[in-house]
Amino acid sequence: MDNEMKLEIKSKSSNEAFARVTVAAFASQLDPTFEELADIKTAVSEAVTNCIIHGYENKDGIIHINCKLFDKTIEIEIIDFGKGIENVEMARQALYTSKPELDRSGMGFTIMESFMDEIKVESIVGMGTKIVMKKNIGEVK
């Protein structure tokens, strides 16, 4: 590991932009393209929003964001200690939402998966969720 950063924020929607920009600033050490930075910011935004809306259900909580740099890869962990996900596989399906009354699109995990090179989701009902995302910088696709 070349570098590491840890951030704790309250589960407030106003902190989503702060988290997104902070992770992007940290990732800039890898000299990413504008598109790679936009991908990282979008994925972080989706993960943090999921914590706020689904994990904590808009109640007070803490979101932990841990970032690690390895050569040309950033690893981002986003952790909440909210309600957890009953069925992770179902939640990862495009258009699935547990909150249809809020006009949610159900595309959060699909967006994270499309913008990052790797995503893992671990969740325990009643204890919270951890999302680990990796993005390789400078790779030809």
N, CA, C and O of each residue as an XYZ file, in Angstrom:
564
protein
N       0.840     -1.174      0.000
C       0.000      0.000      0.000
C       0.885      1.238      0.000
O       1.860      1.335      0.746
N       0.512      2.181     -0.864
C       1.294      3.406     -0.985
C       0.803      4.539     -0.088
O       1.600      5.348      0.387
N      -0.501      4.598      0.143
C      -1.054      5.663      0.971
C      -2.453      5.251      1.432
O      -3.077      4.355      0.863
N      -2.926      5.934      2.482
C      -4.215      5.585      3.056
C      -4.876      6.833      3.626
O      -4.203      7.756      4.084
N      -6.219      6.846      3.589
C      -6.993      7.963      4.109
C      -8.256      7.405      4.747
O      -8.865      6.476      4.216
N      -8.653      7.971      5.887
C      -9.886      7.568      6.563
C     -10.709      8.816      6.837
O     -10.188      9.868      7.209
N     -12.017      8.661      6.639
C     -12.936      9.778      6.817
C     -14.205      9.261      7.481
O     -14.714      8.202      7.116
N     -14.710     10.004      8.448
C     -16.000      9.700      9.065
C     -16.899     10.907      8.881
O     -16.517     12.038      9.181
N     -18.109     10.646      8.379
C     -19.072     11.732      8.183
C     -20.416     11.314      8.764
O     -20.725     10.126      8.853
N     -21.209     12.303      9.157
C     -22.579     12.028      9.591
C     -23.393     11.649      8.367
O     -23.100     12.084      7.253
N     -24.413     10.839      8.582
C     -25.260     10.374      7.481
C     -26.283     11.451      7.102
O     -27.490     11.284      7.273
N     -25.761     12.539      6.590
C     -26.581     13.662      6.138
C     -26.347     13.832      4.640
O     -25.214     13.735      4.168
N     -27.409     14.083      3.906
C     -27.268     14.222      2.456
C     -26.320     15.365      2.080
O     -25.699     15.333      1.018
N     -26.210     16.369      2.947
C     -25.296     17.482      2.662
C     -23.829     17.043      2.698
O     -22.969     17.747      2.167
N     -23.529     15.904      3.307
C     -22.146     15.418      3.359
C     -21.757     14.549      2.162
O     -20.584     14.212      2.001
N     -22.721     14.185      1.327
C     -22.445     13.331      0.172
C     -21.450     14.003     -0.774
O     -20.498     13.362     -1.220
N     -21.652     15.260     -1.081
C     -20.743     15.977     -1.991
C     -19.347     16.094     -1.382
O     -18.348     15.967     -2.089
N     -19.277     16.333     -0.083
C     -17.987     16.419      0.595
C     -17.222     15.101      0.478
O     -16.025     15.096      0.191
N     -17.920     13.985      0.701
C     -17.284     12.664      0.595
C     -16.780     12.430     -0.828
O     -15.652     11.976     -1.027
N     -17.605     12.736     -1.795
C     -17.255     12.531     -3.211
C     -16.003     13.319     -3.594
O     -15.093     12.777     -4.222
N     -15.960     14.588     -3.219
C     -14.829     15.448     -3.579
C     -13.569     15.048     -2.807
O     -12.468     15.090     -3.357
N     -13.720     14.664     -1.546
C     -12.571     14.258     -0.733
C     -11.913     13.009     -1.296
O     -10.688     12.945     -1.400
N     -12.718     12.013     -1.661
C     -12.161     10.788     -2.239
C     -11.501     11.100     -3.576
O     -10.432     10.567     -3.870
N     -12.111     11.947     -4.383
C     -11.516     12.323     -5.673
C     -10.182     13.036     -5.481
O      -9.233     12.792     -6.225
N     -10.108     13.910     -4.492
C      -8.844     14.612     -4.221
C      -7.761     13.620     -3.806
O      -6.613     13.738     -4.234
N      -8.119     12.651     -2.982
C      -7.159     11.630     -2.565
C      -6.719     10.794     -3.768
O      -5.535     10.488     -3.913
N      -7.665     10.426     -4.626
C      -7.364      9.617     -5.815
C      -6.474     10.359     -6.805
O      -5.792      9.728     -7.612
N      -6.469     11.684     -6.755
C      -5.691     12.471     -7.720
C      -4.192     12.189     -7.641
O      -3.455     12.519     -8.570
N      -3.732     11.585     -6.547
C      -2.321     11.208     -6.430
C      -1.919     10.177     -7.484
O      -0.739     10.051     -7.811
N      -2.896      9.437     -8.018
C      -2.616      8.425     -9.041
C      -2.639      9.003    -10.451
O      -2.471      8.270    -11.426
N      -2.849     10.322    -10.567
C      -2.895     11.019    -11.845
C      -3.966     10.445    -12.779
O      -3.671     10.095    -13.922
N      -5.206     10.348    -12.294
C      -6.275      9.811    -13.135
C      -6.708     10.801    -14.200
O      -6.445     11.999    -14.098
N      -7.378     10.283    -15.224
C      -7.976     11.151    -16.226
C      -9.213     11.798    -15.627
O      -9.683     11.391    -14.565
N      -9.735     12.797    -16.302
C     -10.977     13.436    -15.865
C     -12.098     12.404    -15.795
O     -12.898     12.416    -14.860
N     -12.157     11.510    -16.784
C     -13.193     10.477    -16.810
C     -13.058      9.510    -15.638
O     -14.059      9.130    -15.030
N     -11.825      9.108    -15.315
C     -11.607      8.204    -14.183
C     -12.030      8.863    -12.866
O     -12.627      8.218    -12.005
N     -11.714     10.152    -12.718
C     -12.141     10.873    -11.508
C     -13.662     10.966    -11.435
O     -14.247     10.800    -10.365
N     -14.296     11.229    -12.567
C     -15.756     11.310    -12.603
C     -16.374      9.963    -12.228
O     -17.382      9.919    -11.523
N     -15.781      8.872    -12.692
C     -16.267      7.533    -12.349
C     -16.201      7.299    -10.838
O     -17.154      6.808    -10.233
N     -15.069      7.658    -10.243
C     -14.873      7.481     -8.796
C     -15.890      8.321     -8.023
O     -16.522      7.833     -7.086
N     -16.042      9.578     -8.419
C     -16.977     10.460     -7.722
C     -18.409      9.946     -7.810
O     -19.153     10.006     -6.831
N     -18.797      9.442     -8.977
C     -20.151      8.928     -9.148
C     -20.383      7.702     -8.277
O     -21.418      7.598     -7.618
N     -19.434      6.775     -8.266
C     -19.577      5.554     -7.463
C     -19.637      5.878     -5.972
O     -20.451      5.301     -5.251
N     -18.791      6.791     -5.501
C     -18.801      7.187     -4.091
C     -20.138      7.853     -3.748
O     -20.715      7.592     -2.692
N     -20.614      8.697     -4.630
C     -21.898      9.362     -4.415
C     -23.023      8.346     -4.247
O     -23.855      8.483     -3.350
N     -23.051      7.335     -5.100
C     -24.095      6.301     -5.019
C     -23.984      5.509     -3.708
O     -24.991      5.251     -3.049
N     -22.770      5.129     -3.340
C     -22.573      4.337     -2.120
C     -22.963      5.127     -0.876
O     -23.640      4.596      0.005
N     -22.549      6.374     -0.793
C     -22.874      7.205      0.367
C     -24.379      7.460      0.431
O     -24.973      7.414      1.508
N     -24.985      7.726     -0.707
C     -26.432      7.938     -0.748
C     -27.178      6.690     -0.280
O     -28.168      6.796      0.444
N     -26.709      5.507     -0.688
C     -27.324      4.259     -0.215
C     -27.240      4.149      1.307
O     -28.198      3.726      1.954
N     -26.093      4.531      1.878
C     -25.954      4.501      3.342
C     -26.987      5.400      4.011
O     -27.627      5.009      4.987
N     -27.139      6.593      3.482
C     -28.038      7.580      4.073
C     -29.498      7.137      3.957
O     -30.233      7.129      4.944
N     -29.907      6.772      2.747
C     -31.321      6.489      2.477
C     -31.734      5.102      2.950
O     -32.790      4.934      3.559
N     -30.889      4.103      2.664
C     -31.275      2.725      2.964
C     -30.687      2.222      4.285
O     -31.386      1.595      5.080
N     -29.400      2.500      4.516
C     -28.757      1.998      5.732
C     -29.297      2.641      6.997
O     -29.690      1.960      7.944
N     -29.308      3.958      6.993
C     -29.754      4.686      8.182
C     -31.174      5.231      8.051
O     -31.720      5.787      9.004
N     -31.765      5.072      6.882
C     -33.123      5.543      6.630
C     -33.310      7.003      7.054
O     -34.284      7.357      7.717
N     -32.350      7.833      6.652
C     -32.362      9.273      6.923
C     -32.327      9.613      8.409
O     -32.731     10.708      8.800
N     -31.850      8.690      9.243
C     -31.649      8.961     10.670
C     -30.156      9.194     10.890
O     -29.342      8.915     10.010
N     -29.803      9.706     12.064
C     -28.400      9.967     12.364
C     -27.598      8.677     12.433
O     -28.032      7.682     13.013
N     -26.449      8.719     11.843
C     -25.505      7.613     11.876
C     -24.171      8.107     11.355
O     -24.045      9.257     10.933
N     -23.185      7.245     11.387
C     -21.848      7.599     10.903
C     -21.512      6.714      9.709
O     -21.747      5.505      9.724
N     -20.960      7.336      8.683
C     -20.478      6.622      7.498
C     -18.960      6.689      7.532
O     -18.378      7.767      7.650
N     -18.331      5.539      7.430
C     -16.871      5.445      7.412
C     -16.418      5.254      5.972
O     -16.952      4.411      5.251
N     -15.435      6.037      5.560
C     -14.871      5.919      4.217
C     -13.369      5.728      4.378
O     -12.672      6.587      4.917
N     -12.889      4.590      3.902
C     -11.464      4.271      3.963
C     -10.955      4.110      2.541
O     -11.529      3.359      1.753
N      -9.899      4.800      2.218
C      -9.319      4.715      0.876
C      -7.856      4.300      0.977
O      -7.117      4.757      1.849
N      -7.461      3.422      0.060
C      -6.075      2.964      0.003
C      -5.606      3.046     -1.437
O      -6.346      2.734     -2.371
N      -4.360      3.472     -1.596
C      -3.744      3.513     -2.919
C      -2.709      2.405     -3.019
O      -1.870      2.241     -2.134
N      -2.777      1.652     -4.101
C      -1.817      0.594     -4.413
C      -1.349      0.844     -5.834
O      -2.143      0.701     -6.764
N      -0.103      1.207     -6.037
C       0.456      1.418     -7.373
C      -0.513      2.258     -8.211
O      -0.549      3.477     -8.042
N      -1.284      1.660     -9.091
C      -2.221      2.404     -9.943
C      -3.683      2.016     -9.658
O      -4.526      2.054    -10.554
N      -3.970      1.646     -8.412
C      -5.330      1.242     -8.032
C      -5.752      1.968     -6.761
O      -4.968      2.121     -5.824
N      -7.002      2.410     -6.750
C      -7.590      2.940     -5.521
C      -8.639      1.942     -5.043
O      -9.444      1.432     -5.823
N      -8.606      1.678     -3.736
C      -9.606      0.832     -3.088
C     -10.372      1.720     -2.129
O      -9.784      2.412     -1.297
N     -11.690      1.694     -2.253
C     -12.557      2.548     -1.447
C     -13.532      1.668     -0.675
O     -14.296      0.906     -1.268
N     -13.502      1.777      0.649
C     -14.463      1.080      1.508
C     -15.441      2.114      2.046
O     -15.036      3.153      2.566
N     -16.722      1.823      1.918
C     -17.752      2.689      2.478
C     -18.604      1.821      3.389
O     -19.214      0.845      2.951
N     -18.636      2.191      4.668
C     -19.228      1.337      5.701
C     -20.278      2.119      6.494
O     -20.053      3.253      6.916
N     -21.431      1.473      6.679
C     -22.415      2.027      7.610
C     -22.759      0.952      8.634
O     -22.527     -0.236      8.414
N     -23.309      1.390      9.742
C     -23.739      0.474     10.804
C     -25.252      0.588     10.957
O     -25.792      0.624     12.062
N     -25.913      0.644      9.803
C     -27.364      0.789      9.758
C     -28.077     -0.548      9.768
O     -27.648     -1.499     10.422
N     -29.177     -0.600      9.026
C     -30.063     -1.765      9.112
C     -29.590     -2.971      8.321
O     -30.096     -4.072      8.540
N     -28.645     -2.809      7.416
C     -28.166     -3.941      6.623
C     -29.099     -4.268      5.473
O     -30.189     -3.709      5.358
N     -28.656     -5.181      4.625
C     -29.418     -5.578      3.437
C     -29.833     -7.037      3.612
O     -28.989     -7.907      3.827
N     -31.131     -7.298      3.520
C     -31.622     -8.666      3.688
C     -31.133     -9.598      2.591
O     -30.699    -10.715      2.873
N     -31.201     -9.149      1.340
C     -30.816     -9.984      0.209
C     -29.907     -9.175     -0.712
O     -30.387     -8.419     -1.556
N     -28.607     -9.333     -0.550
C     -27.632     -8.547     -1.312
C     -27.771     -8.808     -2.808
O     -27.729     -7.868     -3.602
N     -27.933    -10.053     -3.200
C     -28.049    -10.365     -4.628
C     -29.258     -9.669     -5.255
O     -29.166     -9.143     -6.364
N     -30.371     -9.666     -4.560
C     -31.560     -8.986     -5.072
C     -31.311     -7.481     -5.142
O     -31.679     -6.831     -6.121
N     -30.686     -6.931     -4.102
C     -30.414     -5.494     -4.062
C     -29.490     -5.058     -5.196
O     -29.543     -3.908     -5.632
N     -28.645     -5.968     -5.674
C     -27.710     -5.637     -6.754
C     -28.343     -5.723     -8.136
O     -27.703     -5.370     -9.126
N     -29.585     -6.184     -8.222
C     -30.271     -6.283     -9.515
C     -30.697     -4.896     -9.983
O     -31.191     -4.091     -9.194
N     -30.503     -4.626    -11.264
C     -30.905     -3.344    -11.836
C     -32.401     -3.120    -11.627
O     -33.210     -4.031    -11.807
N     -32.743     -1.925    -11.255
C     -34.104     -1.445    -11.043
C     -34.756     -1.922     -9.750
O     -35.899     -1.560     -9.473
N     -34.048     -2.736     -8.944
C     -34.610     -3.136     -7.652
C     -34.453     -1.990     -6.666
O     -33.378     -1.401     -6.555
N     -35.515     -1.679     -5.958
C     -35.437     -0.699     -4.885
C     -36.312     -1.158     -3.724
O     -37.410     -1.677     -3.922
N     -35.812     -0.962     -2.527
C     -36.593     -1.286     -1.336
C     -37.446     -0.094     -0.911
O     -38.204     -0.178      0.055
N     -37.316      1.012     -1.637
C     -38.063      2.226     -1.282
C     -38.770      2.804     -2.518
O     -38.479      3.933     -2.912
N     -39.695      2.051     -3.137
C     -40.373      2.567     -4.337
C     -41.200      3.822     -4.060
O     -41.436      4.627     -4.961
N     -41.635      3.983     -2.820
C     -42.424      5.168     -2.470
C     -41.615      6.461     -2.555
O     -42.185      7.551     -2.592
N     -40.294      6.339     -2.586
C     -39.434      7.522     -2.681
C     -39.005      7.808     -4.114
O     -38.140      8.653     -4.344
N     -39.595      7.117     -5.072
C     -39.230      7.281     -6.482
C     -37.745      7.026     -6.710
O     -37.106      7.735     -7.487
N     -37.193      6.017     -6.037
C     -35.800      5.619     -6.226
C     -35.712      4.815     -7.505
O     -36.634      4.066     -7.829
N     -34.620      4.955     -8.239
C     -34.493      4.277     -9.533
C     -34.044      2.831     -9.407
O     -34.252      2.040    -10.327
N     -33.427      2.472     -8.278
C     -32.943      1.109     -8.124
C     -31.700      0.826     -8.947
O     -31.437     -0.324     -9.300
N     -30.939      1.855     -9.255
C     -29.759      1.694    -10.110
C     -28.443      1.932     -9.370
O     -27.386      1.944    -10.000
N     -28.480      2.120     -8.055
C     -27.268      2.453     -7.295
C     -26.140      1.454     -7.481
O     -25.032      1.835     -7.858
N     -26.409      0.167     -7.218
C     -25.358     -0.844     -7.358
C     -24.948     -1.013     -8.815
O     -23.770     -1.222     -9.108
N     -25.913     -0.925     -9.734
C     -25.602     -1.049    -11.157
C     -24.657      0.072    -11.587
O     -23.717     -0.162    -12.347
N     -24.903      1.270    -11.108
C     -24.027      2.406    -11.433
C     -22.635      2.188    -10.846
O     -21.635      2.395    -11.532
N     -22.565      1.771     -9.579
C     -21.254      1.517     -8.961
C     -20.490      0.465     -9.756
O     -19.297      0.624    -10.015
N     -21.171     -0.604    -10.142
C     -20.515     -1.679    -10.883
C     -20.045     -1.226    -12.260
O     -19.014     -1.695    -12.742
N     -20.777     -0.331    -12.893
C     -20.390      0.106    -14.238
C     -19.227      1.096    -14.222
O     -18.484      1.186    -15.200
N     -19.058      1.838    -13.127
C     -17.999      2.833    -13.069
C     -16.720      2.348    -12.388
O     -15.665      2.963    -12.543
N     -16.807      1.256    -11.640
C     -15.636      0.738    -10.935
C     -15.222     -0.594    -11.553
O     -16.023     -1.239    -12.230
N     -13.983     -1.007    -11.325
C     -13.492     -2.259    -11.892
C     -13.891     -3.471    -11.055
O     -13.978     -4.587    -11.567
N     -14.130     -3.247     -9.782
C     -14.502     -4.347     -8.892
C     -15.350     -3.777     -7.769
O     -15.090     -2.676     -7.284
N     -16.369     -4.529     -7.355
C     -17.189     -4.112     -6.219
C     -17.591     -5.359     -5.432
O     -18.019     -6.362     -6.003
N     -17.442     -5.274     -4.110
C     -17.869     -6.342     -3.201
C     -18.814     -5.720     -2.182
O     -18.609     -4.598     -1.720
N     -19.850     -6.475     -1.846
C     -20.826     -5.991     -0.875
C     -20.964     -7.036      0.221
O     -21.250     -8.203     -0.045
N     -20.757     -6.598      1.456
C     -20.969     -7.457      2.626
C     -21.996     -6.756      3.506
O     -21.881     -5.561      3.777
N     -23.005     -7.512      3.952
C     -24.029     -6.896      4.772
C     -24.598     -7.911      5.753
O     -24.775     -9.086      5.431
N     -24.876     -7.430      6.950
C     -25.517     -8.240      7.980
C     -26.718     -7.443      8.483
O     -26.582     -6.307      8.939
N     -27.893     -8.059      8.391
C     -29.119     -7.384      8.828
C     -28.965     -6.972     10.287
O     -28.576     -7.767     11.143
N     -29.282     -5.709     10.543
C     -29.203     -5.166     11.892
C     -27.826     -4.672     12.301
O     -27.672     -4.072     13.365
N     -26.818     -4.921     11.459
C     -25.451     -4.509     11.817
C     -24.821     -3.554     10.811
O     -23.935     -2.782     11.176
N     -25.255     -3.586      9.554
C     -24.730     -2.648      8.586
C     -24.190     -3.285      7.329
O     -24.306     -4.491      7.112
N     -23.591     -2.434      6.502
C     -23.130     -2.825      5.173
C     -21.753     -2.239      4.895
O     -21.446     -1.108      5.272
N     -20.934     -3.044      4.224
C     -19.619     -2.576      3.761
C     -19.537     -2.807      2.262
O     -19.750     -3.919      1.780
N     -19.227     -1.749      1.536
C     -19.013     -1.826      0.094
C     -17.538     -1.545     -0.148
O     -17.004     -0.541      0.324
N     -16.880     -2.436     -0.885
C     -15.479     -2.249     -1.257
C     -15.431     -2.131     -2.768
O     -15.844     -3.036     -3.492
N     -14.919     -0.994     -3.233
C     -14.825     -0.740     -4.672
C     -13.370     -0.509     -5.046
O     -12.612      0.110     -4.300
N     -12.993     -1.019     -6.220
C     -11.635     -0.798     -6.727
C     -11.700     -0.213     -8.125
O     -12.540     -0.583     -8.945
N     -10.787      0.709     -8.366
C     -10.666      1.331     -9.692
C      -9.197      1.330    -10.065
O      -8.357      1.857     -9.335
N      -8.894      0.732    -11.210
C      -7.537      0.751    -11.762
C      -7.378      1.998    -12.609
O      -8.200      2.267    -13.485
N      -6.341      2.751    -12.357
C      -6.115      4.015    -13.040
C      -5.095      3.819    -14.175
O      -4.036      3.219    -13.993
N      -5.459      4.351    -15.350
C      -4.532      4.313    -16.467
C      -4.577      3.063    -17.306
O      -3.721      2.872    -18.169
N      -5.562      2.197    -17.077
C      -5.679      0.975    -17.872
C      -6.490      1.224    -19.121
O      -7.499      1.928    -19.082
N      -6.062      0.655    -20.222
C      -6.815      0.742    -21.463
C      -7.949     -0.250    -21.395
O      -7.745     -1.409    -21.034
N      -9.149      0.197    -21.740
C     -10.320     -0.701    -21.656
C     -10.761     -1.115    -23.016
O     -11.727     -1.867    -23.149
